[in-house]
Structures are given as C-alpha cells and as structure tokens.
C-alpha cells in the first residue's frame, strides 16, 4: 500500500459495498433528479431515453472504468495518478490538475444550488406551498434566487456539512455517511414513487417517458443533449472517480463494480422521471418546464395536491441528500491532493480546501442579486461568446459553463486518450482483468476508449462552446452539468 508525504498508509474502503455506494452517490446528484427530468420533457421522452442509455454504455461507463482503473493502479489522487504513469514533465499531467480544478469550480456553485434545495425543504416545513397561487410561487423563487444574504447563508451551511463529513476520513466519514444517505435517498424516492403510482397519472408518466414524441425531437440538439447527459451523469471528467478508485483494494472487481454503479445511476434518473411526471400531470402542469421545474413547477403541483405539504419536504430532502453525496466526492478530490502531494493532515486539507471553495462560491451565491457579479459581469462576458457561450453570464453561470463545457469534457477526453493510448498494454490489461469475471469486455472497452469516446466527447465539447452551431447552424445546446 502506498504512503503519502507524511508516511501514512493510504486509506481504503471498508468494503466493496462501501465503494459502490460512494461512487453511486457521486454519480447520483442534482443532474439525475433536477436536470434529467426536464431535459427528457424538452426532448420528447422515449427516443431521448434510449439515446441517453446508449450514451451511458458507450461513453459514461468506459470513462468511469478508466478513471477508477487509474486510481486503483496508482493508489493516488488525480495529479499523482497521471504523474506516476507518465514521464517527468509530461503534458498528461495537465489532466490531473484539471481534475483538482474541476472539483474547486463545480463545488463552488453546486453548493449554492444545494443551498436552494435546503431552503426549499425549510420553506416546505415552515410555510408550506399549500394555498399559494402560481404567481406567488414564482415570486418566492425569484426572491430566493436574488437574495444574496439568504443564498450565502445556505451555501455556507451546506459547505460546513460537506467538510464535516470529509474531515472524518474515508471509512468513518465518507463511507459511513453514504451508507446512511444513499439508503435514505432511496427510501424517500420509494415513498414518492408510491404516491406517483396512486396519483392517477402514473401510466401517463410511463407513456411520456418511454413513448417517443417526435415533434419535440431535434436530431442535433436532442442527440447532443443525450450525449452530454449520458457522460456527465456518471460523474466523469472531474477526478472524483480517480480519487475514489485510489481507495480500492487491488483485488476488487473493476467491471462488475462499475456496471453496478451505472445501473443504479440510470435507475435513479428514470425513477425521478416516473415520480415527477405523474405529479405534474396530476396538477395539469407541463413536463418540459425547463430549469424552473424543481423550484417553480413542482411547488405549484405540491400546492394543488392532497398531501402536498408532506410530499414537498420529502422531495427537497431528496434533492439535498443527492447533492450532498456528490459534493463529498468533489471536496475529496481537492482534499486528497493536499494529503498526497503536500503532506497535509486530513483535517487541515478538508477545512482548508473547503474554506477556499466556500469563499470562491460566494460570488455565485450573490450573483442573482449583485450588480458587479451579476449584470456588469453578464455585460462583459456577452462580448466573448466563444469563451462564455451565447448571451451574457453572471458569475454562477460562468462557472457552470466553464465546468460543463470546458473542464469536464476535456478531463474525460484526456482520461480516455491516456488510458486508451498511453498506458502500456500489459499494465492496462492486467489492471482491467484483475479480480474480474468479465475479462471478455476488455477488447471492446479499449476500442471505445480509443475511438468512440474521443469522437463523442469532442462533439460534446464543440457543441458546448458553440462551434457546432457556428459550423452547421441552429442553436447549440449549452450544457449545464450539475454533476452527478
């Protein structure tokens, strides 16, 4: 077992089950429960779902396995993993650093969204949406999103909770809490699912999910959206899986573990749709409600339904738990870097990096109601569409765009090329097959990493930064990751 700068032995997961829950928790985030339902609605259901599942199989899972392999092979966080398997001064090191940077950037604004979820859980308990008109619910959301003090408060609370889990360590912190949070998340999902079954609109939701609506399917936009969601829902490209993989024992089965996480992640996304759509349909609301689905459309539905005052807190707790399991993995990337490479204690690394990320996130928290970080920055960024996409963006939107369209696609691309082409073939084969009963997958996995994944990720990248739009016309889809 490798040692860090302090000479301490590297921590390991207490069990394979603990790793599966942690990796699934990293993958199952706001992207599954917030973003996935509304983009399914916007893209016409069934055909998009099929494209999404195909993209997980062809892109998400291969890169997932490659990242876990790098971590397990080197017993190191992203920077150390690329350094140990490269020549001194190799440009491949850039992708290790990119993983650490992505952890900082994504968590800084992800925690703001998680804070909104926490506040809505509080609102659901204390002031209930029952009796509120649609206009009042919309006004409530606008007041929350533009209140700098409120957003900063919840952002900081969420960061303190995240750091408190990470500082306790791999077994006693991350693994212990995912064994609590993931089952709770699934129980809440099951309760909401039972309600959806009894809503009278469940089969309408099933039909909406699995029967294609070709009037909403646009090949370029919808397919690229499915590609992006299929890759990013697996939490790839940000170094979290390299870090989590580094805590795996060498004998653990890489293939079956990765497939299990992929199935769990996909099932949670589909279950979220089957929970949310019937609730919306029962309230005669539109499924393709865009990003406002969670904070405007669903509270409207809860306000109209019997038992809404009980379901609303459960739903927003579900979102909070999903965000927390993902945020822990993001913070662990930065924390493990300073433990491995700088010899810091876990407490110093977790509180130090968590504090920096909390500070970095304050402009995102206040950008909805700030002139400097909001309107003025949006006017500035609007002058550079290649760097920041079409339309002016405030601080929150800039960080989301930077992560979703630059850091994560490039991180996934670098990992696939590095493992597919740069790793010695004997090392790659040994690491893949060790402990596995599915060694027959190896040749196909290498082909996907070498050819299919790079092509698809490059398409996602070009679309995200607007070059697909520039070359072929019609609006490009700017991805919003909300990983996991």
N, C-alpha and C positions, 0 to 999 in steps of 0.2 A: 504494500500500500504506500502511495506517495505521501510526502510530507510537505507542509508549507514552509514559508520563510522562518517561522518560529520553531520548526522541527516537530510540530504537532502532526499526528496522523490524520489523514483526511476522513471526514465524517462519511458515514454510509447510511442508506435507508435501512430501517429495521426489518423490512420485508419487501418482497416483490409487490404485494398488495399496496403497501405504502407508496411505492413509486408510481404505481398505476393511478392511484387516487390523486397524487400530487401533480402528475403530468396531465391527467384529465382535468384537474382543477385549473391548471394553467391554460388549457385549451378552451374549457367551458367558461366563457366570460360574457361580457355585455354583447359581444359580437353574435353569440348564439341566441340570446333572449331578447335583445333590443334590435340589433340590426338585421338579423336573418329574417324574422317575420315580415318586416316591412319591405325588404327587397324582394321577397317571394311575392308579396302582394303587388308590388310595382311591376313585376316581370311575368305575371300571369300564371303562377302556380306550377303545375306538373312538369312542364318541359324544363323550367328553370331548376326544379329539384333534381331531376335526372342529370342535368348538366353539372350541378353542384356536387352530386355524389361521385360522378365520373372524375371531376377535378380533384376531389379528395384522394381518390385512388391513384390518379396519375401524377399528382403534384404534391399534395399535402403530406400523404403518408411516406413517399420516398424521401422527401427532405426531412421529415420528422425522424425517420430512421437514421438518416445520415448524421443529423445533429446529435442524437443520443449516442450513436457509434463513436463520434469524435470525443464526447465527454467520457464515455466508459473506457475508451482506449487509452486516453491520456490522464484520466483522473484529475482533470484540470478545468478551470473556467475558460470562457472563450479565448481570451488572449493567450493563456498558457497552452490551450489545445492547439491552436494554429502555430504557435512558436515551436512546440515540441515536435511537430510533424513537418516542419519546414526548415529550409536552410537559413542561417543567420542573415538578417536584413531582408528576408523575403517579403515581396509585396502582398503575399497572402495574409500577412499579419493585420492588414487593414480591416479584414472582415472580422477578426477577433475584437478589435477596437470598436468596430461598428456595432457589434452586439452589446457592448457595455453602453455605448452612446444611446442606442435604441432603448435600453432599459431606463435610462435617465429621462429621455424625451417622452416616451409613451406614458410612463407612470406619472409624470408631472401634470399631464392633462387628464389622464384616465381617472386619477383620484378626484378630480373636480366632478366628473360625471358620476362617480360613485357617491360623492357627497350629495349630489342632487337626489340620488336614489334613497340615501339615508334620510334626507329632509322630507321626501315624499312619504317614506314609511312613518315618520313622525307626524306629518300632517294627517295621514290616514287614521292614525290612532287618536289624535287630539281634536281635529276639527272636521273629520270625515267629509268626503265629497258628496254625500247624500244631500239632496236638496239644492245643490249648486247648479246654475244654468251653464250651458256650453260656453257662453261668453265669460262668465265668472271663472270657469276652469282655465280657459285660455289666458285670462288676465293674471291668474295665480301663477301660471308657468312663466309668463313674461316678467312678473315681479321677482320671481325666484332667480331667473337667469340673469337679470340685470342688477341684482343686489350684491355689491362687492363684499360687504361685511358678512352676509349670510353664506355666500359661496366659499369665502376664505375660511370661515369657521368650520364648515363641514369638511372641506378639503383637508384642513389640518387635523381634525379629529380622525378622519379616515387614515391619514398617513401615520398617526401615532399608533393606531390599532395594527396597521401593517408592520411597522417597525417592531412592535412588541412581540409579534409572532416570529419574525425572522431572527430577532436577537436571542431567542430561546434555543436556536440551533436547528439542525436538520431533523433529528428524531423527536426531541422534546418540544420543538416549535412547529416547524412546517408540517412534518408528518403527523404529529398529534392533532393539529388543528384541521388538516384536510380530512382526517378520519372523523372529525366532528362535523365540519361544514359541508362536505360533499353529501353525506347521508341526509343532513338536514335539508340541503338544497333539493335532493331527490324526493324527500318526503313532501316538501311544500309543492313541488311540481306535481306529485301524485294527487295531492288534495285538490289543486286547481284543475287537474285533468278530470277527476271525478265530477267536479262541478260542471266542467265543459260537456261531459257526457250527458248530464241532466239538463243542459240549457235548452234543449230542443233544436239546437242548430249545429250539433256535433257533426252529423253526416254531411251537412252543407260545408263545414270546415274541411272535412276529409276530401270532399269533391274539389274544393277550391285548391287544396294542397296538391292533389295528385292528378287532376284532370287539366290538361293544358288549355290556357286561354290565349290563342294565337294572336288575338287583337292587341295584347299587351307585350308580345314577344318581338323584340327587335334584335336581329342576329348579332350585330356588332356590339351594341350596348349590353344586351342581356347575357350574351356568352362571356364577354369580358368581365361582367359583374360576377358571374358564376365562378369564373377562373380565380378572381381575386378573393372572393369569399371562401372558396374551397381551399385555397392555400393558407390564408391568414387565420381561418378558424382553428387550424391545428397549432397555432402559436409558434410558427416557424419564422426564422429570419431575425430573431431578437436575442439570441444567445441563451434563452431560458432553458431550452431542452439540452443544450450542451452542458450547462451547469447542473441540471438535474441528472443527466446521464453520468456525470462525473462522480455521483454518489452511489452509482450502481455497482454491485459486485460483478467481477469479470465473467462469472458463470451464468449470469441472468440471460434469459432468452430475449433477444432483441426483437425478433419478428413478431412473436405472439403477443408480447407486451405492447408493441406499437399498434398492432391491429386492434387490440382490446381498447386502447385509448381512442383510436379512430372511430370505432363503433360507438363508444359511449358519447363522444363529442357529437357525432352525427345524430344519434338518437335524441340527445337533449335538444338540439336545434329543431328537429322535426316535432318533438313533443311540445316545445314552446309555441310553434305554429298552431298545433292542434289544441292548445289551451287558449291562445289569444284570439284566433279567428272566430270560434263559436261565441266567445264573449262579446266580440264586436258585432257579429251578425245578430245576436240576440237583442242588441241595442240599436240595430238598424244603422250601424256605422260602417264606413269604408275601410277595407282591409289594407289597401295601399295608401296608408296615411302618411308615409314618409317618416323622417326622423322624429316628428312630433307624436308618433304612435304611442309611446310609453307615457309621456307627460301631459298629453292633451286628450288623445282619442280614448285611451284606456280609462283614465279617471272619469271621462264622460260616461263610459259604459258602466263603471262601478257605481256612479251616481244614480243610474237608472234602474239597476237590478236589485232584486231581493237578495239580501246577504252581501251586498257590495261593501258595506262597512267592515265586514270580516275578511273579504277576499282582498281588498286593496292593501292592507298592511302585509298580508302574506305575500302578495306579488312583489311589493317593493323590498321586502326582506329577501326574497328570492334573488332579485337583482343585486342587492348588496352583497349577499354571500357569494354570488358568481363573480362579482367584481373583486372581492377580497381574495379568493383563491387564485385569481390571475395576478393581482397586484403583488402578492407574496412572491410569486415566481419572478416578476420583474425586478423587485428590490433585491432578491437573492443573487441576480446576475452581477449587479454592482458590488454587493457585499462580498461575494466570493472572490471577485477580482482583488479587492484590497486585502483580504485574508491571504490569498495565494501569492500575490505578487508584491505586496508591500509589508506583509508580516503583521498586519493589524490584528488585534483581538476581534472576535465576532461582535462584541458589544460596541466597540469603537467604530468598526466598519458599518454596522447596521444603523446606528444612530447618526454617524457622520454622513453617510450617503443618503439616508432617509431625510436628514435635515436639509441637505443641499437640494434634494428633489422637491421637498416641501416649499423651499424658497423659490425654486425655479417654477413651481406651479402657481404661485400667487398671481403673476400676470394673467395666466389662463383663467383663474378664478374671478378676477375683476374685469376681464376684457369685455364682458357683456354690458357693463355699465361704466366703462372708462373711456375717456376721450383719447388719452395717449396710447393705451394698448388696444383700444377699440377702433374708433372711427379714423383717427390720424394714421394708425398703422395700416388700416384697411386701404386708405387712400394711397399710401406709399407702395404697398405690395401689389396693388392693382396695376402698377406701371411695369411689373416684371412677371408676365403671365407664364413664362417658361419655368421660372423658379417656384412660383407660388400658385400656379393654376389660374384659371379664368376667374375674374371677379376679385375685388379686394378682400383680404382676410385679416381678421383680428389675431391676437396672439394665440388664442386657443386653436383657431382654425389653421394657423401657420404651422403649429407643432403637430397637429393631426395630419396635415398634408405632408410635412417633412417625413414623418414616420411611415405613413401609409404608402406614399408614392416614391420615396427615395430609400430610406434606411432599410425597411423590411424587404422590399423586392430585391435590393442589391445584396442584402445579407443572405437571403435564400439562394440567390444566383451564385454567390461566392461559395457557399457551402456545397451546392450540388456540383459545381465545377471542380472544387478542391477534392472532394471525396471521389468523384467520378473519374477524374483525370490525373490528379497529382499524387494521391496516395499510392504507394507500392501495391500492386495487385495481390501479392500474397498476404500483406497486412490487412488489406480491405476484406479479402475473402475470409481470412481467419476470424476477424472481429465480427463479421456478419454471421458466420456459421456457428460461432462458439455458443454452445448451450441450446441451439435451435433444432427443432424438429421439422422446419420448413426450409431447408437449405436449397430446395429446388427453386425458390423465389429469387435466388441471388443473381443469375444472369439477366433476368428481366429487370430487376432493380437497378443494376448497373446501366443498362440501356436507357432506362427512364432518366437516371441522373445525368447521363452524358448528353443526351439528345433532346428528349421530350421536355423535361423540366426547364432547362435553359431557354428553349424556344418559347414556352408558355410564359415563363417569368419575364422574359424580355418584352413580350406582347403586353403583359400587365403593366410593366414599367412604362413603356411607350404610351400606353393609354392613360396611365395615371398622370403623366406630365404633359399630356395634351398633344403628343406628336401623332398619334393615330388620327385624331381629329384634324390636325394640320394636313396630313398626307391624304386622308380619304374622305374628309368632310363628315358632317353630322356631329352632334355633341358627344364629346368623350365623357366617360363616367369617372369622376374623381373619387377614388376610393376613400372611405373612412374606415379604418381598421377596427378600432375598438376591440383589440385582440382579446383573442380569445373570445 
